[in-house]
Amino acid sequence: MERINCRKCVHFYITWEKTHPYGCRAMGFKTDVLPSVRVYQSSGVQCLRFVEKKFNKE
């Protein structure tokens, strides 16, 4: 099973808070680890809200 990389997701953002530096807009929470890791730790299921960012290659 491949691990989800939140940094490639449209819902991922940096909060700049020392205690909770990462956030997920889709699920509405901030955490001290990547959101996909926290989701897996909590539920045992990979993140179902992952949407890969589109990059322009111009």
N, C-alpha and C positions, 0 to 999 in steps of 0.2 A: 504494500500500500504506500503510495506516495504522500509525503507530508505537504500540506498546504502552506504556501509562502504568502503571508498577509501583505508583505510589501508590494506584491503584484496585484493586489485587489483594490477595486475602486472604493470600497467602504473603509479601508484602513487610513488612519491618520495619526499624526504625532501630537500629543497633548501639551508637551513641554512641562508637565507636572513631574516633580522628582519621584514621587511615590507611585504614580500611574502614568508612565510616559507613552503608552500605546492605547489606541482606541479603535472601536468598530462602530461606524455609523449605522450599519444595518441592524445590529443587535442592541445598540445604545448603551455600551459600557466602556469603561476604561480599565486598564490592567497593567500589572508590572511585567508581564511576559506577553509575547505575541498573542493576540486574541484567539487565533486558531488553536494554539496550545492550551489556553484556558478552557475553550469550548470542549476540546478532547478530554481534558482532565475532569471536567464537570460531568460530561454526558457519556463519554466513551465512543462518541460518534464524530467523524470529521465534520468540519464546518459546512453547512448546506447553503450558506449565503455568499459563497465565494464567486466573484465576477471579475475575470481578468481584465486589467487595464488595456486599452488599445493604444499602441504607440505608432506615431507617424514615422515612416522611414523615408523622409524626403531629404 
